[in-house]
Amino acid sequence: MPRGGGGRAIKEEPAKDVLVLLEPDESVCDALQTLLQGRGWAVETARDARGLETLLKKLRVKAVISEASLPNCQAADILRACARQQVPVIFTGYDLPAQTAVDLIRQGGHDYLEKPFQQERLLDLLKRLPNRHNS
């Protein structure tokens, strides 16, 4: 008689796509996490480009949602880190000049959402992201 179920293969769950948030306002970050996790996304947060790079190396990141004006990190640093992994960046911000938003997209940002934005706008952007798998 077999003991302890020996020989059973353990079915491993495939790695889940993760969204990474770079948001300095804790209440906005918490609200976004609650919204996205409620829609089935795995969500991680980073404080700066170094933290983002660490997450990009160890997780299967689907997209980064980042405040455009972070106090401890430049948008160019975020774009550079994400470009290496071909991860789209959705920037958000308050009262940015239209030209700044356009420049972020021209420099490689996927899109820009003016805060406060409608939740459905962000969710629609995420639904339309291309499927890709980084290892």
N, C-alpha and C positions, 0 to 999 in steps of 0.2 A: 504494500500500500504506500503511495507517495506521501511524504511528510512535508507539511508546511507549504504546499503549493509550489514546490520546486519546479523549475522549468517554465514557469509562466513569464511571458515577456511583459514588461511594464511599458504601457503605451505612453510615449512622451508627447506632451502637448507641443504643437509648433510654437515658435517664438511669436509673440504678439507684437504687432506694430505699436510703437509708442509715440506719443506727442510730447515734445519738450517745451516747457514754458519758461521764458525769461521775462519776468514781470516784477518790478520793484515794489508795487503796491500790494501788500498782503491781502487786502480785501478783494481786489480784482483777481489776484492769483487764486484765492480760495474759490471765488465764484466761477472762474473758468474751469478749475479742477472739478468742481461739483457738476457743472454742465457737461463737460466732456466725459467724465467717468460715468455719469448717468446715461450717456449715449453709447457706452461700451468701450470707450478708449482707455488704454493704459496711459497714465500721465506722470511725467517726472518734471522736476523743476531744476533749474540751474541759476546761479547768481551772476555768472560772467562767462566769457569765452572759454576760459580754462575748464570750468565745470561742464560747459557744453561739449567741449572736445572729449572729455572723459566719457560722457554719456553716449556720444556718437560712436566711440570705439567699442563700447560694451553692449549696446542695445541696438535693436532694429528700429531706427527712428524713421517715422513716416513723414514728419514735418516738425518745424520749430515755429512757435508763435512767440514773437518777441516785441517788447516795447522798443520803439525806434530810438528813444533817448534814454538809454540806461546810464546811471551815474558812474558805473565802474567798467564800462565796456562800450566800444564803438561798433556801430552797425557794420562797418567794413570787416571787423574781426569775426563777427557772427557769420557774415556772408562767406568769408574765406574758409572758415571751419566747415560750414555746411556744403560748400562747393566741392570740397575734397570727397565727400560722401554722397554727393548728388542729392542732398536733402533740401526740399523747398523751405523757404522762410516766408512766413506771413508776418509783416510788421504791423504794429498798432501804435496809436499815439493820439495825443491831444493837441489841437491847434497848431499842427505843423503847416508850414506854407505848402501849397499845392506842388510847387517845384521840388521841394524836398522829398515828398512822397513819390513823385515821378522819378527823381534821381535814385531813390532806393530800389525801385523796380528796374530801372535801366542798369543798375549795378548788379542785378541778379536776384533781387527779391521777387517772390512769387506774386505777392499782392500787398496792399496796404489797406487797413481798416481804421477809419477815424473813430476814436472813442467819444462818447459811448456808441457802440455799434449794436445792431440787432443780432441776437444770438443765431438766428436762422442764416444770416449772411455768412458767419464763420462756419457753421455746420455745412452749408452748401459748398463753400470753398474746399472744405476737407473731403466731402464726398467726391469732388471732381479731381482730386489729386491722382496723378498717375500711379499705377501699381508698379512697384519696384521692390527688389529684395537685395539688401546689402548683407554681406556676410561678416 
